[in-house]
Amino acid sequence: MGGKVVKTLVLFVLLACRAGAQEPVQVPTETRDLPVINAGFEAANPLQGWSANPRAVADPEAPHSGRQSVRVTIPPEQTDMTGVYLTQQVPVLEGQLYQAEAWIKTKGVVAKELGERFSTGGTVILEWLDKKGEWLAAGAYADGSYGDTDWRRVATGTIRAPKGAGFAQIFLALRATGTAWFDDVKLTEVRRHVILRQPPFGATVADNTPRFQWEYAERADANLELSPDPNFPRGKTVTVARVPHSEASPRRPLAPGRWYWRVRLADDDADSVVWYFDQTAPVTQDCTEPTVTPAHAYLAQPRQPVTVKFADNVRVTRVTLTLDGRDVTAGARVGRTSVRYVPERDWEPGLHRLVVEVADAAGNQAACTSFLNRMPGVMRKEWLRQGGIAHAGKPRFLLGMYGVRKEDIAEMAAAGYDFVHAYNWDGPGSNESALEYLDEAHRHGIQAFIGFDRARLRAWDEAFVAERVAALGRHPALLAWYLFDEPDLGHQYVPPDQLRALYRLIKALDPNHPVIVTVAQSHLVKEYHHSYDVYWSMDYGTTAHVATNYDRHRALIGPRVPQMSIVHCYDQKQPGPNRGGNPDPAKFEPGPAMLRANAFMAIAHGSSGLCWWWWGQGSDAFLTVAKVPTAWAALKETVRQIKELRPVLEAQRPARQWVEKPAEGVEIHLWERKLPDRAVIIAVNRDPKPCDLTLRSSLLRGRARATVLFEERTVPVRDGRLSDHFAPLDVHVYEVR
């Protein structure tokens, strides 16, 4: 009995529906407004339903709608968080999408850090609480309003409630000085539905293992359910579980008759409508496609063979191979479950596509493309647990900068930086422009890490990934692949299993360059394990925050995974003109002391290399060191000092780390390492307070004095101890020989 030729062309499909059967309406997206208590502040008690706020009062003058709005004023002299928020908790469902909005008007709003929190202006914030009402996870900030603005709608992005969420917490925020009015608050639930495509509703299908296809707004694992009963009872339902793409076929033949089907996305709390089809092929008919497993590979040898495996429920009877559009079947050795191809001549450098097509006796077909990458002469670069990156086995403690345009590379090289990055290729930037960027870096003796178009990664575009890896992987200035920057955020979400699959593809094609990932939300870090070679923690903030955040992420990723710290060199308190601010370079923070302390704090906690965010990439979104000469000079001096310490930092020897507490509320974080010819101790004052410290170390025993590097002085050592004074956020580097 004959089978189908290709699954995408199902035989004998009749679209005539049975009498009385109507196709269910499919709606991709539905929204509903959740009840926000006193959303327009019209209640007799204007703040009913909202948190208490001594800075908030009802204002009947010119509300956005209704009789009144609420007004919040933060005086210019305030430094703490008093009155900066009005909050309300609203029940939500984990896995669903939500957006918060409010209408906001401002007068005289000026950016100011309050309570050591960066300024937001007048805005709305959405965060997540667990089912007990305890804080669970960060969410999203809307754009802030500064200066004098009329009423405008301000909304967060649409973000997904994380696992364990029970409530959304809406913040009406004025983290700035001045006055903001708030009115007409909304919390919208956005439900995305699965849209069924094939087999069509009411179709007659002569195929006992038909291919089912559906659509969803984003990539999500799906459960395909099939049953002869429209209620899908247990025991009568066939489930194809955790389907990563939007199509699947049942593993076993379906009996002739009417079958109902639906798709459920358990992780996203989304279901499709129910469709049916009539299956007419007998169970004994072979309608099952063969399967072909891709064999993506890095071609280390000039004539490296490639083996592609396949399988079928009966037996594969025909195999054809096409290499880069040329039929090479004659040169292949076909076995029962695999085919082995050995090239007639050496592989040419670059990307090759090997398409293997197989068919069984019933005419069922399948095809699969394997990407093969030949990159001769490429130096292996491996991120180490300590000491930075090994270039051909030699450790190098490297320093990098984000947001560097091609025209800025010369300045970065002159400043002593080793690698750079631009976000062009995290977006639609071409391979050709990336090569030009790498050429410029190479001309100046530095390297770059390059990303991938996030939209293409979200679409699971393996061909795009393979093309980028092959196009850039041979360039000597390529340091590493920047797989994804914050894949956990709702507006650019990539599921962990999808990111792991893309990571495996990159490593299959290029084992010579490390792969980097950053994760924004610490509670999701573990979800992205095994999708990177090195994890970069975003340790932006105070020197104390650098220490705690780095250690928190180290605990989450485990002791064996390389970790590098990203510290900040932009002003978190003063937004740039693109964000409504009017920053004053004279008030730039972090100042010289914090720039140095943050870098050395990351080193003291074990960072394997160091990178700063960011130079600015020509943007006015933030005030960065690029526009503050004194800060840039201080940062360059910090870079110079770290580079002078490279022999110590790169040494593959144990390092001791510990903390001293010389005074109430003051901590000195210490790191030491012994080399054959000397020993070095790094001491960092975590706090903006002065102190005196006496430290004891076995490395000081038998020494009379210690040199304080970069300070042109020495300190006496007695009985293995030295004493020194630390200014606020001070760093001392001691050397004994």
ChimeraX attribute file (.defattr): number of C-alpha atoms within 10 A of each C-alpha:
attribute: neighborCount
match mode: 1-to-1
recipient: residues
	/A:1	8
	/A:2	11
	/A:3	22
	/A:4	20
	/A:5	18
	/A:6	15
	/A:7	20
	/A:8	13
	/A:9	10
	/A:10	17
	/A:11	15
	/A:12	12
	/A:13	18
	/A:14	14
	/A:15	14
	/A:16	10
	/A:17	16
	/A:18	9
	/A:19	6
	/A:20	6
	/A:21	10
	/A:22	11
	/A:23	14
	/A:24	10
	/A:25	8
	/A:26	13
	/A:27	13
	/A:28	14
	/A:29	13
	/A:30	10
	/A:31	12
	/A:32	11
	/A:33	13
	/A:34	14
	/A:35	12
	/A:36	19
	/A:37	17
	/A:38	18
	/A:39	22
	/A:40	24
	/A:41	26
	/A:42	20
	/A:43	14
	/A:44	8
	/A:45	10
	/A:46	19
	/A:47	21
	/A:48	15
	/A:49	17
	/A:50	20
	/A:51	14
	/A:52	13
	/A:53	15
	/A:54	11
	/A:55	16
	/A:56	21
	/A:57	15
	/A:58	19
	/A:59	17
	/A:60	13
	/A:61	9
	/A:62	11
	/A:63	23
	/A:64	19
	/A:65	13
	/A:66	13
	/A:67	15
	/A:68	21
	/A:69	25
	/A:70	21
	/A:71	20
	/A:72	27
	/A:73	22
	/A:74	22
	/A:75	12
	/A:76	12
	/A:77	7
	/A:78	14
	/A:79	15
	/A:80	13
	/A:81	16
	/A:82	14
	/A:83	18
	/A:84	24
	/A:85	24
	/A:86	22
	/A:87	19
	/A:88	18
	/A:89	21
	/A:90	18
	/A:91	17
	/A:92	22
	/A:93	20
	/A:94	21
	/A:95	20
	/A:96	21
	/A:97	22
	/A:98	25
	/A:99	22
	/A:100	28
	/A:101	23
	/A:102	26
	/A:103	23
	/A:104	28
	/A:105	26
	/A:106	25
	/A:107	18
	/A:108	15
	/A:109	26
	/A:110	26
	/A:111	28
	/A:112	23
	/A:113	19
	/A:114	19
	/A:115	13
	/A:116	14
	/A:117	15
	/A:118	18
	/A:119	23
	/A:120	27
	/A:121	29
	/A:122	33
	/A:123	29
	/A:124	29
	/A:125	27
	/A:126	27
	/A:127	21
	/A:128	27
	/A:129	23
	/A:130	19
	/A:131	16
	/A:132	11
	/A:133	16
	/A:134	12
	/A:135	15
	/A:136	20
	/A:137	20
	/A:138	19
	/A:139	22
	/A:140	20
	/A:141	19
	/A:142	19
	/A:143	18
	/A:144	24
	/A:145	27
	/A:146	28
	/A:147	20
	/A:148	14
	/A:149	14
	/A:150	13
	/A:151	17
	/A:152	14
	/A:153	14
	/A:154	21
	/A:155	23
	/A:156	20
	/A:157	19
	/A:158	19
	/A:159	23
	/A:160	23
	/A:161	25
	/A:162	24
	/A:163	16
	/A:164	16
	/A:165	25
	/A:166	22
	/A:167	24
	/A:168	28
	/A:169	23
	/A:170	26
	/A:171	21
	/A:172	27
	/A:173	23
	/A:174	31
	/A:175	28
	/A:176	32
	/A:177	28
	/A:178	23
	/A:179	24
	/A:180	30
	/A:181	27
	/A:182	30
	/A:183	26
	/A:184	20
	/A:185	22
	/A:186	20
	/A:187	24
	/A:188	17
	/A:189	21
	/A:190	18
	/A:191	19
	/A:192	21
	/A:193	23
	/A:194	24
	/A:195	21
	/A:196	22
	/A:197	14
	/A:198	17
	/A:199	23
	/A:200	19
	/A:201	23
	/A:202	22
	/A:203	21
	/A:204	23
	/A:205	23
	/A:206	21
	/A:207	28
	/A:208	25
	/A:209	24
	/A:210	24
	/A:211	18
	/A:212	21
	/A:213	19
	/A:214	19
	/A:215	17
	/A:216	19
	/A:217	11
	/A:218	14
	/A:219	17
	/A:220	20
	/A:221	20
	/A:222	26
	/A:223	19
	/A:224	25
	/A:225	18
	/A:226	23
	/A:227	21
	/A:228	21
	/A:229	13
	/A:230	16
	/A:231	11
	/A:232	16
	/A:233	11
	/A:234	8
	/A:235	7
	/A:236	12
	/A:237	19
	/A:238	19
	/A:239	16
	/A:240	16
	/A:241	15
	/A:242	14
	/A:243	16
	/A:244	15
	/A:245	16
	/A:246	19
	/A:247	15
	/A:248	19
	/A:249	18
	/A:250	18
	/A:251	13
	/A:252	13
	/A:253	19
	/A:254	23
	/A:255	17
	/A:256	17
	/A:257	15
	/A:258	18
	/A:259	19
	/A:260	20
	/A:261	25
	/A:262	23
	/A:263	29
	/A:264	20
	/A:265	21
	/A:266	14
	/A:267	14
	/A:268	22
	/A:269	15
	/A:270	17
	/A:271	18
	/A:272	21
	/A:273	17
	/A:274	18
	/A:275	23
	/A:276	23
	/A:277	23
	/A:278	21
	/A:279	21
	/A:280	17
	/A:281	20
	/A:282	17
	/A:283	15
	/A:284	11
	/A:285	16
	/A:286	23
	/A:287	28
	/A:288	28
	/A:289	29
	/A:290	20
	/A:291	19
	/A:292	22
	/A:293	16
	/A:294	18
	/A:295	18
	/A:296	24
	/A:297	22
	/A:298	22
	/A:299	23
	/A:300	15
	/A:301	12
	/A:302	14
	/A:303	15
	/A:304	15
	/A:305	12
	/A:306	18
	/A:307	17
	/A:308	21
	/A:309	16
	/A:310	23
	/A:311	17
	/A:312	20
	/A:313	14
	/A:314	13
	/A:315	15
	/A:316	24
	/A:317	13
	/A:318	13
	/A:319	21
	/A:320	17
	/A:321	23
	/A:322	15
	/A:323	16
	/A:324	12
	/A:325	11
	/A:326	10
	/A:327	13
	/A:328	18
	/A:329	16
	/A:330	10
	/A:331	13
	/A:332	18
	/A:333	13
	/A:334	17
	/A:335	12
	/A:336	12
	/A:337	13
	/A:338	16
	/A:339	19
	/A:340	14
	/A:341	20
	/A:342	16
	/A:343	15
	/A:344	9
	/A:345	8
	/A:346	12
	/A:347	20
	/A:348	14
	/A:349	15
	/A:350	18
	/A:351	22
	/A:352	22
	/A:353	18
	/A:354	25
	/A:355	22
	/A:356	23
	/A:357	19
	/A:358	24
	/A:359	22
	/A:360	24
	/A:361	15
	/A:362	20
	/A:363	20
	/A:364	21
	/A:365	25
	/A:366	21
	/A:367	19
	/A:368	19
	/A:369	21
	/A:370	21
	/A:371	23
	/A:372	24
	/A:373	27
	/A:374	24
	/A:375	25
	/A:376	15
	/A:377	9
	/A:378	14
	/A:379	15
	/A:380	16
	/A:381	20
	/A:382	24
	/A:383	27
	/A:384	25
	/A:385	19
	/A:386	25
	/A:387	26
	/A:388	26
	/A:389	24
	/A:390	16
	/A:391	16
	/A:392	12
	/A:393	12
	/A:394	13
	/A:395	22
	/A:396	22
	/A:397	25
	/A:398	21
	/A:399	19
	/A:400	24
	/A:401	25
	/A:402	22
	/A:403	19
	/A:404	23
	/A:405	18
	/A:406	19
	/A:407	11
	/A:408	17
	/A:409	26
	/A:410	17
	/A:411	12
	/A:412	21
	/A:413	18
	/A:414	12
	/A:415	16
	/A:416	19
	/A:417	23
	/A:418	22
	/A:419	25
	/A:420	30
	/A:421	26
	/A:422	22
	/A:423	18
	/A:424	18
	/A:425	20
	/A:426	19
	/A:427	13
	/A:428	13
	/A:429	14
	/A:430	13
	/A:431	17
	/A:432	12
	/A:433	13
	/A:434	22
	/A:435	16
	/A:436	12
	/A:437	23
	/A:438	26
	/A:439	20
	/A:440	20
	/A:441	25
	/A:442	17
	/A:443	14
	/A:444	17
	/A:445	16
	/A:446	24
	/A:447	28
	/A:448	29
	/A:449	23
	/A:450	26
	/A:451	24
	/A:452	25
	/A:453	21
	/A:454	20
	/A:455	15
	/A:456	16
	/A:457	22
	/A:458	17
	/A:459	12
	/A:460	18
	/A:461	13
	/A:462	16
	/A:463	14
	/A:464	13
	/A:465	21
	/A:466	24
	/A:467	17
	/A:468	22
	/A:469	24
	/A:470	24
	/A:471	18
	/A:472	20
	/A:473	24
	/A:474	19
	/A:475	17
	/A:476	17
	/A:477	23
	/A:478	23
	/A:479	26
	/A:480	23
	/A:481	24
	/A:482	20
	/A:483	27
	/A:484	24
	/A:485	19
	/A:486	16
	/A:487	24
	/A:488	21
	/A:489	18
	/A:490	17
	/A:491	12
	/A:492	17
	/A:493	18
	/A:494	25
	/A:495	18
	/A:496	19
	/A:497	17
	/A:498	21
	/A:499	23
	/A:500	17
	/A:501	15
	/A:502	21
	/A:503	22
	/A:504	17
	/A:505	19
	/A:506	25
	/A:507	20
	/A:508	18
	/A:509	23
	/A:510	27
	/A:511	17
	/A:512	20
	/A:513	23
	/A:514	23
	/A:515	26
	/A:516	24
	/A:517	22
	/A:518	21
	/A:519	22
	/A:520	15
	/A:521	14
	/A:522	16
	/A:523	14
	/A:524	18
	/A:525	18
	/A:526	15
	/A:527	16
	/A:528	21
	/A:529	19
	/A:530	17
	/A:531	22
	/A:532	25
	/A:533	22
	/A:534	23
	/A:535	23
	/A:536	25
	/A:537	24
	/A:538	21
	/A:539	25
	/A:540	20
	/A:541	20
	/A:542	20
	/A:543	28
	/A:544	19
	/A:545	15
	/A:546	27
	/A:547	20
	/A:548	13
	/A:549	20
	/A:550	25
	/A:551	16
	/A:552	13
	/A:553	22
	/A:554	22
	/A:555	11
	/A:556	16
	/A:557	19
	/A:558	12
	/A:559	10
	/A:560	9
	/A:561	17
	/A:562	25
	/A:563	28
	/A:564	27
	/A:565	29
	/A:566	27
	/A:567	25
	/A:568	28
	/A:569	31
	/A:570	27
	/A:571	21
	/A:572	23
	/A:573	24
	/A:574	28
	/A:575	27
	/A:576	21
	/A:577	14
	/A:578	11
	/A:579	17
	/A:580	19
	/A:581	24
	/A:582	16
	/A:583	18
	/A:584	12
	/A:585	17
	/A:586	10
	/A:587	12
	/A:588	22
	/A:589	22
	/A:590	23
	/A:591	19
	/A:592	18
	/A:593	20
	/A:594	26
	/A:595	23
	/A:596	24
	/A:597	28
	/A:598	31
	/A:599	26
	/A:600	29
	/A:601	31
	/A:602	25
	/A:603	24
	/A:604	22
	/A:605	21
	/A:606	24
	/A:607	27
	/A:608	26
	/A:609	27
	/A:610	23
	/A:611	24
	/A:612	23
	/A:613	20
	/A:614	24
	/A:615	27
	/A:616	22
	/A:617	19
	/A:618	11
	/A:619	13
	/A:620	15
	/A:621	17
	/A:622	23
	/A:623	28
	/A:624	27
	/A:625	25
	/A:626	18
	/A:627	16
	/A:628	17
	/A:629	12
	/A:630	16
	/A:631	24
	/A:632	20
	/A:633	15
	/A:634	18
	/A:635	23
	/A:636	18
	/A:637	17
	/A:638	21
	/A:639	19
	/A:640	15
	/A:641	15
	/A:642	21
	/A:643	17
	/A:644	13
	/A:645	14
	/A:646	16
	/A:647	14
	/A:648	21
	/A:649	26
	/A:650	21
	/A:651	19
	/A:652	15
	/A:653	12
	/A:654	11
	/A:655	17
	/A:656	14
	/A:657	16
	/A:658	12
	/A:659	14
	/A:660	16
	/A:661	13
	/A:662	14
	/A:663	13
	/A:664	7
	/A:665	9
	/A:666	17
	/A:667	20
	/A:668	25
	/A:669	22
	/A:670	24
	/A:671	21
	/A:672	22
	/A:673	19
	/A:674	19
	/A:675	14
	/A:676	6
	/A:677	7
	/A:678	12
	/A:679	17
	/A:680	25
	/A:681	23
	/A:682	22
	/A:683	28
	/A:684	28
	/A:685	30
	/A:686	26
	/A:687	21
	/A:688	16
	/A:689	15
	/A:690	15
	/A:691	20
	/A:692	13
	/A:693	19
	/A:694	11
	/A:695	17
	/A:696	16
	/A:697	13
	/A:698	9
	/A:699	19
	/A:700	24
	/A:701	14
	/A:702	11
	/A:703	15
	/A:704	15
	/A:705	18
	/A:706	21
	/A:707	18
	/A:708	18
	/A:709	17
	/A:710	14
	/A:711	10
	/A:712	7
	/A:713	9
	/A:714	14
	/A:715	14
	/A:716	13
	/A:717	19
	/A:718	15
	/A:719	13
	/A:720	15
	/A:721	18
	/A:722	19
	/A:723	14
	/A:724	12
	/A:725	12
	/A:726	19
	/A:727	14
	/A:728	18
	/A:729	24
	/A:730	22
	/A:731	24
	/A:732	21
	/A:733	21
	/A:734	22
	/A:735	20
	/A:736	20
	/A:737	15
